[in-house]
Amino acid sequence: MREKKSIMQNIDQFAIGLYFALLVIGLLTVFAVSYDPETSRFFNFSQTHGKQMVWMFISLIVGFSILTFDSTFFTKFAMIFYAVTLGIFILTFLVAVDINGARSWLQVGSFQFQPAEFGKTTTALMLAKYMSMITGQARTFKNKLIAYLILGVPMGIIVLQSDVGSAMVYGSLVFVIYREGFPVYEVLFVLFIGLCFVFSMIFGGDPVAITLSIAILIYVGFSSLKLIRKEKVKGIAFLATFVGAILLFLLGGEVMSLNMYLIYAGTLGLLFASWYLVRKIKYFKIWWPVVIYVALLAFVIFGVKYITTSLLEDYQVQRLKHYWACLIMPMQNIM
């Protein structure tokens, strides 16, 4: 008969120590911020820090209770937990009251809670379960897509709720996918999509598109040096065609006054021509970054505009811009 094992048997004591340290630091911070010499008492449970202390002890009891469970419990029910979470996310988006521009809180009587906080755990469990199911298998397009959808669906709903802070936490789980053997360029593509969206919201699409174009020009230019040394004519022809494609995209509108669709068609045509020139040269492998560049460019030009005009309300767009600006401005001051 197989012996059941609780999580407590393999507990990471260092992680638990860090958890307790964070709890204490958080509690002391709340106490310090709301401290009043005349009325504040550390064990006054009617004040903000006192309520924080109550919830801290409740969470400790619940947490240590969970640690005594059979470790297979979470594996068996991960899919159910995840499905219920998505259902609650959708319900929250439909019925939640707007609070400071976000629809991310559910109210049951006098009790309010944010489903996204619980969803972080259930999404991580579901992703872990799925990644363990495909361990040792070839990373096919199908199982890659499923992994990204497990992460992307709750993130998308949370973004629609205008709770960008929580969505960023979900986004960090993309590193788990990389850790489990997914190619780095795929993980970077997902991260770059998020960064392009953020910077397009703050600075506009044109500066982001120009930055991407300059970056790919530098990358392809340096990568072409070996090609030009070995096959001078073909290498120069390739580089001239590729540079022409990028310059057409960058200068076609302002300098040449060309039609937008003509610019896009011409750029793609020249990129295809540059690929055709070197398609049989096996040692010259630069195309994954180029494909990622084209995909990111399409997202910046068309995707961001569609999301901000068709999927999000005006107040949600303004709230996102304000949120990201508040994050970026301190970094600019430091630099």
Buried (B, 14 or more C-beta within 10 A) or exposed (E): EEEEEBBEEEEEEEEEEEEEEEBEEEBEEBBEEBEEEEEBEEEBEEBEBBEBBEEBEEEEEEEEEBBEEEBEEBBEBBBEBBEBBBEBBEEBBEEBEEEEBBBBBBEEEEEEEBBBEBBBBBBBBBBBBBBEEBEEEEBEEEBBEEBBEBBBBBBBBBBBBBBBEBBBBBBEBBEBBBEBEBEEEBBBBBBBBBEBBBBBBBBEBBEBBEBBBEEBBEBBEEBBEEBBEEBEEBBEBBBEBBBBBBBBBBEBBEEEEBEEEEBBEBBBEBBEBBBEBBEEBEEBEBEEBBBBBBBBBEBBBEBBEEBBEEEBEEEBBEBBBEBBEEEBEEEEEEE
